[in-house]
Amino acid sequence: MQVTRVRIGALGFALLAGVCAPVGSASAAPAAPSPTVEERRLDLAVPREILERSGFDGVAPRFARELAHARSYAQARRAAVREGSALWRRAVDRAQGRGPAGGDLSRDDDRPLYWARLAMTREARTWEPEFGLEEARRAALIEVVERTSRGQTDVRLPAQKGLRRVLVTGFDPFTLDRDIRISNPSGATALALDGTVIRTPRGPARVETVVFPVRWRDFADGTVERALRPYLRTADLFTTVSQGRVGRFDVERTNGAWRGGFPDNDTVGSTGTVPVTDPASQPQWTTTTLPYRAITAAVTGRFPVYDNTTVTEVPAGGTEPVVRPDGPTPGSAARAGGGGDYLSNEVAYRATLLRDRLGLRDTLPGGHVHTPVLQFGAGNTDPATGTVSDPEFVRNRLDIIAQLRAILAVALRN
């Protein structure tokens, strides 16, 4: 994931409607909140096809019915917890071969979860209950859907003798305006590995996973820290994962405290220093503690795996960015980590900074792995005329998932 538009919020529209309303219309209902840019893509043909061909097209209508029957905010919140959690479990079960597939799309596909979640948040965003709904409570309701349907409330790292614990994160699909059909192998890997056990010569290891949005504002609001902080002290290894370069895996050696501004899934950009709590103690760089030498030396699958040490910095006393193939120099300012200047670099930076601030730098192996770009088959590259899946596309995704699992096994052995 290497690679500004201001949207007026629903409250802004409601206030504007109130200012412009004619005299005598004080009792009129406010205008319905608007779906986000990301949610509006649901009206396109490809998302509808993905939902129909996976059986996930009934998720949002069921949630809408539950909201319609809610007679209080508490009832609506319980419905959000129940349906969001059920969506995550259903997506994990589908990916791991449990229960009906619900359609002809490959079980390893991460896109049904993504589009079904958006359909749920759109229902919550545009819901207008008779008892009224303050914007703060609406935002909290949407947050419940987001967290539960991303596995962030479903992490189970049991304190069991002889069992090691691994935390893995993935991402939603992104760059959807280039190709609405896009899948993200990191999200697919999260679904395939959640709750599974990796057997190693040093004993079994349980993997728990979460998925993050591709939105700058969520990261600024602390979604990474909220999701990971409760579990890092009990984990034995963690890795954040995202889609990176064509034809290769990369273990990113260094992460930078810089946002490059590439548009997110809401077509919003953000440029500047990564916003974190206690910025006065914020380092420009963090580093991996994964056993990168062992990982890159092992045969883990058909894609080569690289130890990526390149960064972009403004050297101490300098003014212009410089690419450094061997990592940052003392006193430099970050402009791109090994993983670039987008949200994959940021999730790596935030996770490793959290590791260090919790005092785990010397005891917890953790860092970022970039997967290969998930490519469609050679005859299916045109988004305008191509199909939503093909045999090579499925094979590529399955191979990436299997190789990431093998990379984790190597890391656990070392």
C-alpha positions in Angstrom: 0.0 0.0 0.0 2.5 2.6 -1.2 1.3 5.1 -2.8 -8.1 16.7 -0.3 -11.1 16.7 -0.5 -13.2 18.2 2.4 -16.6 16.5 2.9 -19.3 18.4 4.8 -20.5 16.2 7.6 -24.1 15.2 8.1 -24.4 17.6 11.0 -23.3 20.4 8.8 -26.0 19.6 6.3 -28.6 19.4 9.0 -27.5 22.8 10.4 -27.6 24.3 7.0 -31.1 22.9 6.4 -32.2 24.4 9.6 -30.8 27.9 8.7 -32.5 27.8 5.3 -35.8 26.4 6.4 -38.8 28.6 5.9 -40.7 30.1 8.9 -43.3 27.6 10.3 -41.3 24.5 9.4 -39.5 24.1 12.7 -41.1 20.7 13.3 -39.9 19.3 10.0 -37.5 16.4 10.2 -33.9 17.2 9.3 -32.4 16.0 6.1 -31.1 12.5 6.2 -27.3 12.2 6.7 -25.4 11.5 3.5 -23.4 8.3 2.8 -19.7 8.7 2.6 -17.7 8.5 -0.7 -16.7 5.0 0.2 -20.3 3.9 0.9 -21.6 5.4 -2.3 -19.5 3.0 -4.3 -22.0 0.3 -3.2 -24.3 1.6 -5.9 -22.0 0.3 -8.6 -22.5 -3.0 -10.3 -19.3 -4.8 -9.1 -20.0 -4.5 -5.4 -23.5 -5.7 -5.9 -22.3 -8.7 -7.9 -19.7 -9.5 -5.2 -22.3 -9.4 -2.5 -24.8 -11.5 -4.5 -22.2 -14.1 -5.5 -21.1 -14.6 -1.9 -24.5 -14.6 -0.2 -23.6 -11.5 1.8 -26.2 -9.4 0.1 -28.7 -10.1 2.9 -26.4 -8.7 5.7 -27.4 -5.0 5.4 -31.1 -5.6 4.9 -31.2 -7.7 8.0 -29.4 -5.0 10.0 -31.8 -2.4 8.6 -34.8 -4.4 9.8 -33.2 -4.6 13.3 -32.7 -0.8 13.4 -36.2 -0.2 12.2 -37.5 -2.3 15.1 -35.3 -0.6 17.7 -37.2 1.5 20.1 -34.1 3.0 21.9 -30.5 3.7 21.3 -29.6 0.8 23.6 -31.5 -1.7 21.4 -29.9 -0.3 18.3 -26.4 -0.6 19.8 -27.1 -4.3 20.8 -28.1 -4.9 17.2 -24.9 -3.3 15.9 -22.8 -5.5 18.3 -24.7 -8.6 17.3 -24.7 -8.1 13.6 -21.2 -6.7 13.3 -19.8 -9.6 15.3 -21.8 -12.1 13.2 -20.5 -10.6 10.0 -16.8 -11.0 11.1 -17.4 -14.6 12.2 -19.3 -15.4 9.0 -16.5 -14.0 6.9 -13.9 -16.0 8.8 -15.9 -19.2 8.7 -16.4 -18.8 4.9 -12.7 -18.2 4.3 -11.8 -21.3 6.4 -14.3 -23.6 4.8 -17.0 -23.8 7.5 -20.6 -23.6 6.6 -22.1 -22.9 3.1 -20.1 -20.7 0.7 -23.3 -18.8 -0.1 -22.4 -18.4 -3.8 -19.8 -19.2 -6.4 -17.1 -16.7 -5.4 -13.9 -18.3 -4.0 -14.0 -18.8 -0.3 -10.7 -17.0 0.2 -12.2 -13.7 -1.1 -12.0 -10.8 1.4 -14.3 -8.5 -0.6 -17.7 -9.8 0.6 -16.7 -8.7 4.1 -15.6 -5.3 2.9 -18.7 -4.4 0.9 -21.1 -5.9 3.5 -19.6 -3.8 6.2 -20.0 -0.7 4.1 -23.6 -1.6 3.5 -24.1 -1.9 7.3 -22.4 1.5 8.1 -24.5 3.1 5.4 -27.6 1.8 7.0 -26.5 3.2 10.4 -25.4 6.5 8.9 -28.7 7.1 7.2 -31.1 5.7 9.8 -33.6 8.1 11.2 -35.3 6.6 14.3 -38.5 8.2 15.6 -36.8 8.8 19.0 -34.1 10.9 17.3 -30.4 10.3 17.2 -27.7 12.7 18.1 -24.7 12.8 15.8 -22.3 11.7 18.6 -24.5 8.6 19.2 -24.7 7.9 15.5 -20.9 8.0 15.2 -20.6 5.7 18.2 -23.1 3.2 16.6 -21.0 3.2 13.4 -17.9 2.7 15.4 -19.5 -0.4 17.0 -20.2 -1.8 13.5 -16.6 -1.0 12.4 -14.9 -2.6 15.4 -17.0 -5.7 15.7 -16.9 -6.5 11.9 -13.2 -6.0 11.8 -12.4 -8.7 14.4 -11.2 -6.0 16.9 -13.5 -7.2 19.6 -12.9 -10.9 18.8 -9.2 -11.3 19.7 -8.5 -14.4 21.9 -4.9 -14.9 23.0 -5.3 -17.5 25.7 -2.7 -17.9 28.5 -2.1 -21.6 27.9 1.2 -23.3 28.8 3.2 -24.1 25.7 1.0 -22.1 23.3 2.5 -19.0 21.8 0.4 -16.1 20.6 0.6 -14.2 17.3 -1.2 -11.0 16.3 -1.6 -10.2 12.6 -3.3 -7.2 11.0 -4.7 -6.7 7.4 -6.3 -4.0 5.4 -9.5 -3.3 3.4 -9.2 -3.1 -0.5 -8.1 0.3 -1.7 -7.5 2.4 -4.9 -11.1 1.4 -5.8 -11.5 4.2 -8.2 -8.8 2.7 -10.3 -10.4 -0.7 -10.3 -13.5 -1.4 -8.3 -12.9 -5.1 -8.4 -9.8 -4.9 -6.2 -9.2 -7.4 -3.4 -6.5 -7.0 -0.7 -4.4 -10.1 0.1 -3.6 -8.8 3.6 -7.3 -8.8 4.4 -7.8 -12.2 2.9 -4.9 -13.5 4.9 -6.5 -12.1 8.1 -9.7 -14.0 7.4 -7.8 -17.2 6.5 -5.6 -17.2 9.6 -7.8 -15.9 12.4 -8.0 -18.4 15.2 -5.8 -20.9 13.5 -2.8 -22.7 15.0 0.7 -22.9 13.4 2.7 -25.9 14.3 6.4 -25.3 14.7 9.4 -27.3 16.2 9.1 -24.9 19.2 5.4 -25.8 19.8 2.1 -24.5 18.6 1.2 -20.8 18.0 -2.3 -19.4 17.9 -3.0 -16.6 15.4 -5.5 -13.8 16.0 -6.2 -11.2 13.4 -7.8 -7.8 12.9 -8.5 -5.7 9.8 -8.0 -1.9 9.5 -9.7 0.6 7.2 -7.9 2.6 4.5 -8.8 6.0 5.9 -6.4 8.6 7.3 -8.9 9.9 9.8 -9.4 6.6 11.5 -5.6 6.3 12.0 -5.5 9.8 13.4 -8.3 8.9 15.8 -6.2 6.0 17.2 -7.8 2.9 15.7 -4.5 1.1 15.5 -3.6 1.8 19.1 -7.1 0.9 20.4 -7.0 -2.4 18.6 -3.5 -3.5 19.5 -2.7 -2.0 23.0 -4.8 -4.6 24.9 -2.9 -7.5 23.4 0.8 -6.6 22.7 1.9 -7.4 26.3 0.6 -10.9 26.0 1.6 -11.6 22.4 4.8 -13.5 21.4 5.0 -12.0 17.9 3.1 -9.5 15.8 3.1 -8.4 12.2 1.2 -5.8 10.4 0.5 -6.8 6.8 -0.5 -4.9 3.6 -0.3 -5.2 -0.2 2.9 -3.7 -1.6 5.0 -4.4 -4.7 4.4 -6.6 -7.7 5.9 -10.1 -7.6 7.6 -9.9 -4.2 7.2 -9.9 -0.4 9.1 -7.3 1.6 10.0 -7.3 5.3 10.2 -3.5 5.9 13.2 -2.7 8.1 12.4 0.9 9.0 9.1 2.9 9.3 8.9 6.7 9.0 6.8 9.3 10.8 5.4 10.9 7.6 2.2 10.9 5.6 2.6 11.4 1.9 -1.0 12.5 1.1 -2.2 9.8 -1.3 -6.0 9.7 -1.3 -7.7 7.2 1.0 -10.9 5.3 0.4 -12.9 8.4 1.0 -10.7 10.3 -1.5 -9.2 12.4 1.3 -5.5 13.1 1.5 -3.3 13.9 4.5 0.3 15.2 4.4 2.6 15.8 7.3 4.0 14.1 10.4 2.0 11.1 11.6 -0.2 12.4 14.4 0.3 10.5 17.6 -0.2 11.1 21.3 2.7 12.8 23.1 4.3 14.2 19.9 7.1 15.7 21.9 8.6 12.2 22.4 7.8 11.0 18.9 10.7 9.5 16.9 11.2 10.0 13.2 11.9 6.3 12.7 11.0 3.0 14.2 12.5 -0.4 13.3 11.3 -4.0 12.9 12.2 -6.6 15.5 11.1 -9.5 13.2 13.9 -12.0 12.4 14.2 -10.6 8.9 17.5 -12.4 8.1 15.9 -15.8 8.8 12.7 -14.9 6.9 14.5 -13.7 3.8 16.8 -16.7 3.8 14.0 -19.3 4.1 12.1 -20.9 1.2 8.5 -19.9 2.0 6.7 -19.9 -1.4 6.9 -18.9 -5.0 7.5 -15.2 -4.4 10.9 -13.9 -3.4 11.1 -12.2 0.0 13.3 -9.1 0.5 14.8 -7.3 3.5 13.9 -3.8 2.4 16.1 -1.2 3.9 15.4 1.8 1.7 14.0 5.0 3.1 13.5 8.6 2.0 14.7 11.3 4.4 15.6 14.9 4.8 19.1 14.7 6.2 20.0 16.7 9.3 20.6 20.3 8.2 19.2 19.6 4.8 16.0 20.8 3.0 15.4 18.3 0.2 14.4 14.6 0.4 17.1 12.0 -0.3 16.6 8.3 -0.9 18.8 6.2 1.3 19.2 2.5 0.3 20.6 1.5 3.6 18.3 3.2 6.1 18.1 6.6 7.7 21.1 8.7 8.8 21.3 10.2 12.3 19.1 13.3 12.9 17.2 13.0 9.7 13.5 13.7 9.2 11.3 11.0 7.7 9.7 11.3 4.3 9.1 7.6 3.6 9.7 4.4 5.4 10.6 1.2 3.6 6.8 0.7 3.2 6.4 4.2 1.6 4.4 7.1 3.0 0.9 5.7 2.9 -1.2 3.8 5.5 0.9 0.6 5.4 3.9 2.6 6.5 1.7 4.3 9.1 0.3 1.1 10.6 3.8 -0.3 10.9 5.0 2.9 12.4 2.2 3.1 14.9 2.4 -0.6 15.9 6.2 -0.5 16.4 6.0 2.8 18.2 3.4 1.3 20.5 5.6 -1.7 21.1 8.5 0.6 22.1 6.3 2.8 24.3 5.1 -0.2 26.2 8.7 -1.2 26.9 8.6 -4.3 24.6 11.3 -3.2 22.1 13.8 -5.9 23.3 11.3 -8.7 24.0 8.6 -8.6 21.4 9.3 -9.5 17.7 7.2 -7.3 15.5 7.2 -5.3 12.3 5.6 -5.1 8.8 5.4 -7.4 5.9 4.3 -6.3 2.4 2.7 -8.9 0.2 2.9 -9.0 -3.6 0.2 -7.0 -5.5 -2.8 -9.3 -6.1 -3.1 -9.5 -9.8 -5.9 -10.7 -12.1 -5.3 -13.1 -14.9 -3.6 -11.9 -18.1 -6.8 -11.7 -20.0 -8.7 -9.9 -17.2 -6.9 -6.7 -16.6 -9.4 -4.1 -17.9 -11.6 -2.9 -15.1 -14.3 -1.8 -17.6 -14.7 -5.2 -19.3 -13.1 -7.7 -16.9 -14.8 -10.1 -14.5 -14.7 -9.9 -10.7 -12.6 -13.1 -10.4 -10.7 -15.6 -12.5 -8.6 -18.8 -11.8 -5.3 -17.0 -11.8 -6.6 -14.3 -9.5 -7.7 -16.9 -7.0 -4.5 -18.9 -7.3 -2.4 -15.7 -6.7 -4.4 -14.9 -3.6 -4.2 -18.5 -2.2 -0.4 -18.5 -2.8 0.1 -15.2 -1.0 -2.0 -16.4 2.0 0.0 -19.7 2.2 3.3 -17.9 1.9 2.5 -15.4 4.6 1.6 -18.3 6.9 5.0 -19.9 6.1 6.7 -16.6 6.8 5.0 -16.5 10.2 6.2 -20.1 10.9 9.8 -19.1 10.1 9.5 -16.0 12.4 8.2 -18.3 15.2 11.1 -20.7 14.8 13.6 -17.9 15.1 
